[in-house]
Amino acid sequence: MKIIIAPDSFKESLTAKQAACAIKAGFMAVFPAAKYVCFPMADGGEGTVDALIAAKGGQRIEVIVAGPLNTPVKAYYGLLNDGDTAVIEMAAASGLMQVPLNQRNPLLTTSFGTGQLMLAALDHGVKKIILAVGGSATVDGGIGMMQALGARFYRKDGHLLELVAKEMVALQRIDLSTLDSRLQQCQIKIVCDVNNPLIGEQGAAKIFAPQKGATGEMVSHLEQGLIHYADIIQSTTGTDYRYMPGSGAGGGISVAALAFLNATLRSGIETVCQAMQFKDELATTDLVIVGEGSMDGQTLSGKAPIGIAKLAAKNGIPVIAIVGIQGKNIAAVYQQGINAVFSILPCLLSQQAALAEGELNLQHCAYNVAKVLQTGIILAKN
């Protein structure tokens, strides 16, 4: 039996590589003779740099940049072996994991550090940037990133806009004449796991800001800021981006890259699977195991487990999902190639305990799933 193990990260608990190792350990205790192929996955969030370096070759390069709270953090980007391509994770510089739980407020966070990572890559001479925008702590519409790259955002009083999202409502004018000139020769590809628009009921503020610490009042303020921002973008570029699919990804950083940097948008999981030549490995596989921290209706919008499950379904291969928690509308994933979903939580736990015990709980759950499969094999023989 050949089993592909291809989990995404379990946010704030396990990297994709740690998750893959835990699942493999659980299965090997039951099926020691099986062949296991591990693909630590990413879909445009954390782990995208490592996934593409593993697939294409390259190196991590560390850089000190401004974190989401505008304090110094140690971040990194990936320089692929071709020497021309950088892979940048927004989460490395502007990620939610960089902000303590009691300080999470997307009105006060910035994507400035992500722009600094892009500048560092340009200093290395790259001509292509793959910008993975998942896992952000921000809803600033990419204004911070653009300021780092040289753009100027002016308030109605003529002063420069501050770096944080609460300032969007005061924006009057955008000056792109001071952008770093090297960007004109650089091809930028945004990879992400969602197709949400910038504004509206499915937009960056209403869907993602609560996950980043926003109260209802904060969400309303952010939504008004993004609406105003979209108006300014339209008057600056002549194009209305507010409902473009994917423009709300990364707290709206996608809309800035699309509107001001001539970027293109692509599915993160498709990009990673293509680089890994995942389809080729599927041809001789019996079972696929996927995983992520939380599986719910949003998983359908382009996240790693569904992208993998769709590929497996084309080959008639069953897919089992092992997840941290099962959320709302979980039943919808069964229509997308996933055959069964198991939660790793053994009992009621606090969030802190669940995150701390993630690796052990994942391994135990994988062991139990393998025991169920073993029981099925015994029944099939009788």
C-alpha positions, 0 to 999 in steps of 0.5 A: 500500500502506498500512502501520500501524506500531504497536510498543510500547517496547523496554524500556531501549532504545527508546521506542515512538515511536523504534521506530516511526520506525526501522521506518518508515525501514527500510520506506521504503527499500524502499517509498518510495511506501507510505502509513505510519501510525505508532501508538506503542503502550502497553499499560499500561506505559511510553508510556501517558501519551504515547499517551493524550495523543497521542490525547486531547490534554493535557500532561505535568506533572513532579513530584519524587517518591521513586523505587523506592530511595526517593531523589528522581527526576524523574517525570511524569503526564499531564493530559488536556484534559478537565481531570478525568483524569490518566494515571499511569505507575507506571514513571515513579516506581517503574520498573525503569529507575530502578534500576541493574542492580547494585542491583536487589532487589525486597525493597528497592524501594517504590511510594511515588513512585507514590502521590505522583504520585497526590497531585499529580494530586489537587492538580490537581483530577482526578476520574479517574485512569488508573493504568498499572502496567507496568514496575515495579521493585517487588513491594510489593503497593502498600503504598508507594503506599498509605502515600503516600496516607495509609494506615497499615500496622502491624507486629506490634510496633506500629510502622509498616511500612517502605516496602519489600517485605521488611517485608510478612511483619511486617504485622499491621494496616492503618488506612485511616481516614487515607487522603486524603479526595479519593480517595472522589470519584476514579474509579481505573482500573488498566490493565495488560498481564497478568492474573496473580494476586497469589500462586501459580505465576503470581503477582507474586513467582514470575513477575515478581520474577526480572525485577526482580533477585530471586534464588530466596531473594528470590522465596520471601521475597516470596511468603510476604510476599504470602501474608501480605499477602493474609490481612491484606487479607481480614481487613480488607476481607472479600474474598479477592483473592489469585487475582483475575486481574490482582491481581498486576500492577505487583508487586501494586500492583493488589491495593491499588488494587482492595481499598482504592481501589475501582479497576477493572481494564482491558486497557491495549491495549484502552484505548489502541486505543479512545482512538486510534480504532485500529479505524477506521484498520484498515479501509483498511490492507494490513499491520500491523507490531508490535514489542516488546523480547521476545516469548514466551509472556507476550505472550499474556496481554494485551500490545500486539502480541497485542491489535493482532493480534487486531483486525487478524485480524478485518479479515483484515489480516496482521501482522508482529512485529519484536522484540528477542528471541524467547523461550519458547513463541513459536510460540503467537503464530501462533494469535493473529493474528501471521503472522511474527516476526523478531528484530532481533539480527544476531549474538550480542551482550551485553545492553548492546550489544543495548540500545545498538544497538537503533535501528540493528538495528531499522531494519536488520531492518525493511529486510530484512523489507521486502525479503522482502515485495518479493521476494514481490510479484515472485514473485506477479507472475511 
